[in-house]
Amino acid sequence: MVIFRKMADGGPFGFEHFADICSEAVYVIDFEERCFLFVGNNDILLCGHSTEEAMKLGYGFFPRIVHKDDLPFLIEVQTAILKRLDEITDLDILNYFSFSIRLGRHSKYIMVNHKIKPVHIDGQLRYGVCLLSYSVLSVPGSLRTHYYQGTHHEEYLPKRKKWERNKGQALTYREHEILVLTSQGKTSRMIANTLCISYNTLRNLKSSIFRKLNVHSMTQAVMYAFIHRLIFVTATDSSNQKQRKSTVITKRRRPITAEKLSRIQGLLNKGRSVNSISKEVDVSEFSIRYAIKTGKLTS
């Protein structure tokens, strides 16, 4: 199905509207004509140039915005992607390719994450729908093939000129919850109360997220999750995690007497931590946080 119906001005129908509401830079490549079919008005890509200049130059626009040291890598990216597309027998399972590269001008460069969605017409590669966003990586590279099914991807190894399958470590249901809540602007205290977990548990879960995503902060983790669409999918072991979560709640929840609720509330009002109150009153942190979550206590 041809999705790029031309408008009177020659641009692809609908992309100018999509680019207007998209925070990422949007452009469309015509591989056959080696030109841009569409360029959105976003400076992540334009780097101070105009859309007219980019449209006129086509592929010749890249040397003006790509760091000179990254140009050989960009050429290698195109070669590696085209070769990988020839090797994939079932294109329906392919989602997109991604890599990081430096863009800018006048010695002011930023690292951007580049996504390319290949579009085939009558079995032949014709277009590439591209999105650019700021990258959490510090060096260019990380060329990957992403698929619709599962959490795995393929990493391109430049020295060996080959692709290597990388399953990675899937996020657990609870780790996915933390990413979603963080993306909503929730503080650590709010997340711990919402999930009825201690700060120590939350800190350990965050450390696990950092390790799995190879990042160093929740800001980087959320950005990485958005770029790689981890925010929008349910964790692979969600059903098992939900079942275990339900089992834990049933096992650990204990009714708190009215007397203890009053005493706990008084300590909360004095600014005491849930951890210290738990030890003093002999009530589990989970029970106190659950009482806060259900409105029996206010923090």
Residue pairs with C-beta under 8 A, 6 or more apart in sequence:
2 121
3 12
3 119
4 12
4 13
4 28
4 37
4 119
4 127
5 12
5 13
6 12
6 13
7 13
11 37
11 38
12 28
12 37
12 38
15 26
15 28
15 38
15 40
16 38
16 40
18 26
19 25
19 26
19 38
19 40
19 41
19 42
20 40
22 40
22 131
23 133
24 42
24 44
24 131
24 132
24 133
25 40
25 42
25 43
25 44
25 45
25 46
25 131
25 132
25 133
26 38
26 40
26 42
26 129
26 130
26 131
27 36
27 38
27 39
27 40
27 45
27 54
27 130
27 132
28 36
28 37
28 38
28 39
28 127
28 128
28 129
28 130
29 35
29 36
29 37
29 116
29 127
29 128
29 130
30 36
30 37
30 126
30 127
31 125
31 126
31 127
31 128
32 126
33 58
34 58
34 59
35 55
35 58
35 59
36 54
36 55
36 58
36 61
37 127
39 45
39 46
39 51
39 54
39 55
40 51
41 51
42 132
44 103
44 110
44 112
44 132
44 133
44 134
45 54
45 65
45 103
45 132
46 54
46 65
47 64
47 65
47 103
47 104
47 105
48 105
49 61
49 64
49 65
49 105
53 61
54 61
57 64
62 71
62 74
63 71
64 105
65 103
65 104
65 105
66 74
66 101
66 102
66 103
67 101
67 102
67 103
67 104
67 109
67 140
69 102
70 101
70 102
70 140
73 101
73 140
73 141
73 158
74 101
76 158
77 99
77 101
77 143
80 143
80 156
80 161
80 163
81 97
81 116
81 118
81 143
82 125
84 97
84 145
84 154
84 156
84 163
85 91
85 94
85 118
85 125
88 94
91 118
91 120
93 147
93 148
93 149
94 118
94 145
94 146
94 147
94 148
95 117
95 146
95 147
95 148
96 115
96 116
96 117
96 118
96 146
97 115
97 116
97 118
97 143
97 144
97 145
97 146
98 113
98 114
98 115
98 116
98 142
98 143
98 144
98 146
98 227
98 228
99 113
99 114
99 140
99 141
99 142
99 143
99 144
100 111
100 112
100 113
100 114
100 135
100 137
100 139
100 140
100 141
100 142
101 111
101 112
101 114
101 140
102 109
102 110
102 111
102 112
102 140
103 109
103 110
103 112
103 132
104 110
110 134
111 134
111 135
111 137
111 138
111 139
111 140
112 132
112 133
112 134
112 135
113 132
113 133
113 134
113 135
113 136
113 137
113 227
114 130
114 131
114 132
115 130
115 131
115 132
115 227
116 128
116 129
116 130
117 128
117 129
117 130
117 131
118 125
118 127
118 128
119 125
119 126
119 127
119 128
119 129
120 126
121 127
133 226
133 227
134 223
135 227
136 215
136 220
136 223
136 224
136 227
141 158
142 155
143 155
143 156
143 158
144 153
144 154
144 155
144 156
145 153
145 154
145 156
145 163
146 153
146 228
147 153
150 236
151 167
151 168
151 170
151 236
152 165
152 166
152 167
152 168
153 166
153 168
154 163
154 164
154 165
154 166
155 163
155 164
155 166
156 162
156 163
156 164
157 163
157 164
168 212
169 211
169 212
170 235
170 236
170 237
171 179
171 209
171 212
171 230
171 235
172 208
172 235
172 237
172 241
173 234
173 235
173 237
173 238
173 240
173 241
173 242
173 245
174 195
174 205
174 241
174 245
175 205
175 208
175 209
175 212
175 235
176 230
176 234
176 235
176 238
177 195
178 191
178 195
178 202
178 205
178 206
178 209
179 209
179 221
179 222
179 225
179 230
179 231
180 231
181 190
181 191
181 194
181 195
182 191
182 218
182 221
182 222
183 222
183 225
183 226
183 231
186 194
188 199
188 202
189 199
189 299
191 202
192 198
192 199
192 201
192 202
192 289
193 289
193 292
193 293
193 299
194 293
195 202
196 249
196 286
196 289
196 290
196 293
197 205
197 286
197 289
198 274
198 275
198 285
198 286
198 289
199 275
200 275
206 218
206 221
209 215
209 218
209 221
210 216
210 217
210 221
213 220
213 221
213 224
213 225
215 221
215 224
222 231
224 230
225 231
235 241
249 290
252 284
252 286
252 287
253 286
253 287
253 290
254 283
254 284
254 287
256 264
256 283
256 287
256 288
256 291
256 296
260 281
260 283
261 291
261 296
261 297
263 281
264 277
264 281
264 283
264 288
264 291
264 297
265 297
265 298
267 276
267 277
267 280
267 281
268 277
268 297
268 298
268 299
274 285
274 288
274 289
274 299
275 285
277 283
277 288
278 284
278 285
278 288
288 297
291 297
292 298
292 299
